[in-house]
Amino acid sequence: MTARLVLLGPPGAGKGTQAARLSDCLGVPAISTGDIFRANVADATELGRRAQRYMDAGEYVPDEVTNAMVRARLAEPDTEQGFLLDGYPRTAEQVRELDAMLDEQGRRLDAVVEITAAADVVIARLLGRAREQGRADDTDVVIRRRLEVYREQTEPLTSLYAERDLLVQVDGIGEVDEVTERIVGALQPLLV
């Protein structure tokens, strides 16, 4: 069975948690852009050094750097039977770049899972996580801005993927096990 998936959803919807669980369940690597950034920075790669300059300035890492890192990661042998992208693509331009990467490798996406959650629920989750982890930078104002950026830049991708008959929407509210079961159940008919 192959599983080439993208996980979408607002901050706090549970993408990271579900990516790890689905990775185990499907036997494919969960690929997070945050993890890719950290690995490249830790290994002091050229891309890592470029990304670090932006991260140190509190800016988004430009698409050209992000795309290059994702391209390199998708070329690794452990992705041959599939992968689960968490945090990429975030923009229509990144969708086009991902399409090009997969075309070059003779691959295609099997599905795009959107984990849905109401704004008030994800705000409460993120504020709770900020308290638990002592993250003073995750304030109500910052969280609301991140949700706004998601709505502006990433949420439109759901329409694009729905037009391609790849979108699967799953309610992200509930116990972690319940959400995992919903996602696996929704994916079962789509994965060969």
N, C-alpha and C positions, 0 to 999 in steps of 0.2 A: 504494500500500500504506500502511495506517496501522499504527502500532505504539504502543499505549498500555500501558506496562509498569511494573511495580514490581519492584525487586530487593530480595530479602531475603537474609539470611545473617549469621552471627556476625561480630563484629569480626575482621579479619584473613583473611576468606574470599576477598577479592579483588573485592569489589563495586565499589570505585572504579575499579580497573583495567578491569574488564569493562564498567562503565558507559560509559567513554570509548570503548572499542573498539566496543561495540554502537551507540553514538550515531553513530559514523562509518559503520558497516556499514548501519544502518537509516535513516540520514538524519534522525534526530529528536534534539532536545536532551536531553542527560543533565542532570537537575535534582537537585542535591544540596542537602539542607537546609543543610549547612555552607556551601556557596557562597552560598546565598540569604541566610543570616545575615550573612556577610562583606560581600556587596554592599549590603545594607540599612544596615549599620553604616558602611561606607565612604561611602555616599551621604547619611548622616545623616538617613535617613527617620524618621518617627515610630516605625514598627515597629522600625527599627534601633536607635533610642535606647532603646526599651523592652527589646529583646533584650540590648543591651549591659549594662544594669544587672544582669541575671541572670548573664550570662557573666562579668562582672567579679567577681561574688560566688561564682563556681564552681558555680552552680546550673544545673539544666536550664531552658531557655527554656520557659515554660508553653505548653500546647497552643493557647490562644487566639491567642498571638502567632505561633507556628509555623504554625497553620492559616491565619491571615490572609496570611502571607507566601507560602505554597504557593498559596493561592487566587489571589493577585495574579499569581504567576508563571505559573500555568496559563491565565490569561486573556490572556497575551501571544500575538501572532500566530504566532510560530515553533512553537507547540504544536498548531496546527490539524491537522497530519498525524500528530501523536503526540508522545510524550515517554517518558522513562525516569526514574522516580523512584528515587533512591538515598538511603536514610536516612529515608524517609517512605512509608507510615505505620509507626510503631513500636509503637502501642498499638491496642487494639480501638476506643477512642474516636476515634482518628485515622482508623481505617478508616471509621467511620460518617461522619466529616466529609468524607473524600475521596469517599465514595459520594454525599453531598449535592452536593459541588462538581461532580462529573461529571454527575449528574442535571440540575443547573441548566444545564449546557452541552450537554445532549443527547448526552453521550459515555458510554462504558463502557470498562472495562479489557479488554484482549485477553488478558493473561496476567500471572501473578506468578511470577517466577523465584526459586527459593530455591537459592542457591549453598551447598552443604553442604561441611563440612570438620570433621574430628575436632578436639576441643579441644586435644590436645597439639600438633597441627600449627599451629593458629592462634596458640597461645601462643608457640611457637618463632618463627613469622613476625613476630609483633608485638614480641617481645624483640629480634629481629634488626633490625627497622626502627627500634626505639628507639635501638639502638646506632649504626646508620648515620646517623641524623638527630640524634643527641645529645639525645634526648627523655628526660630524667631522670625525668619524671613517669610514663612508661610502665614501671612495675615489674611484676614477676610478680604481686604482690598486686593492683595496680590492674587489670591485664589480666584476672585471674581474676574480679574484681568486675564488670568490664564484660561478661564472658561470662555471669555469673550474672544480671545485669540483662537481658541479651538473652534468656536462657532463660525468665525470669519474664514479661517484658513483650511481647517481639516474637515469639518462637518459637511461641506459641499462635496467631498469625495464620496460620500455615501450615495449620492445621486448618480455620480459617474459610474460607480461599481454596480449599482442597481440596474443601470442601463445595459451593462454587460452580463446581467444575470449571475453575478458573483456574490451579491450582498446577502448576508444572513444576519438578521437582527435578533439579539438575545437580551432579555431583561437581566441587568446586572444587580438587581436588588434581591437580597436574600442571603441565606447562608452560603458560604464559599462552595461547599459540596453541591448544593442545589444549582448554583450558577454553572459549575463545571458540568454537571449532568445535562443541563439545558443546552450548553454549547455542543457537547459531544453528540447529543441526540439530534441537534439541528445539522451537524456536519455529516453524520453517518451516511445519508443517502448521496452525498456529494463526493465522498472520497472513494477512490477505486482501490 
